[in-house]
Amino acid sequence: MLEKINTDGHRTISRPDHDVLKAVDSLLKATPAPRIAEIGVGIGATTLPMCELLKGRGEIHIFDFEESVTELANDLADRGFGNVVPHGNTSRYWDSYHWSMHKLMLDPGYVGTFDLVYIDGAHTYLHDALAFFMCDRLLKVGGKMLFDDYSWRFADSRWLRRGRSEYMTEEQEQAMQIKAFIDDLVKTHIGYECYLENKGFTKVMSTHRL
C-alpha cells in the first residue's frame, strides 16, 4: 500500500496530516510509549511518519477495511515497525469501524488508555459522529482528538459520484458533514476543549462511568 504514496491517482491522499504529527511529537516528550488510534488510513500517508516518530515505541491501532489495514500493517512491519495493531471491517453495508471499536471497548485494558485519536474516516455524520463518542470511551483524560476535512463536502468530491445518490440526499451531499457534527457535538461537549480551531480537541474530563 505504501508504494501508492505520491503516485498518479493518489496525490490528494499522499500528504500526511502535519497537525497530527505535531501532536505525536509533543506527546512523545511526556509519554515515552503512547497509545494512538487512527480511524481511516487511506494509503498510510500519516501512519508511516507516525511510526517513524514512535520508532517502535507504544502502539498505533488502525481502523479501516480489513484488506486496507492488513496490507498497511504488513508494509509497516516490513519496514521494521511492529507496533501497529490492525482492526479491520468488511465492506458489507452495515459493517464499519464502529464494530471494531465496539470490540475494543469490551476490553477494560483499553478503555480510557489512548493518548491520541485521529478520525479521518467515512466523512459522514452517520459514521463519524458515533466514532467521536466511541473514541471518547477509549481516550484518556488529557488526551487529544483530531479530525480531518472540516469543510469537506461529498458534492466537491469525485468519490462515489455516480452512486452516492443511493446513499444520501442531495442536501447531505451539499452539507459539510464533518463541520456539522464537530459544531453540533464536539464543540458543545463539556468534556472537551478546542486547542486547534475546528480540528484539535483536548479531553479535559470524563463524563461517563468507566
Secondary structure, 3 states (H helix, E strand, C coil): CHHHCCCCCCHHHCCCCHHHHHHHHHHHCCCCCCEEEEECCCCCCCHHHHHHHHCCCCEEEEEEEHHHHHHHHHHHHHCCCCCEEEEEECCCCCCCHHHHHHHHHCCCCCCCCEEEEEECCCCCHHHHHHHHHHHHHHEEEEEEEEECCCCCCHHHCCCCCCCHHHCCCHHHHHCCHHHHHHHHHHCCCCCEEEEECCCEEEECCCCCCC
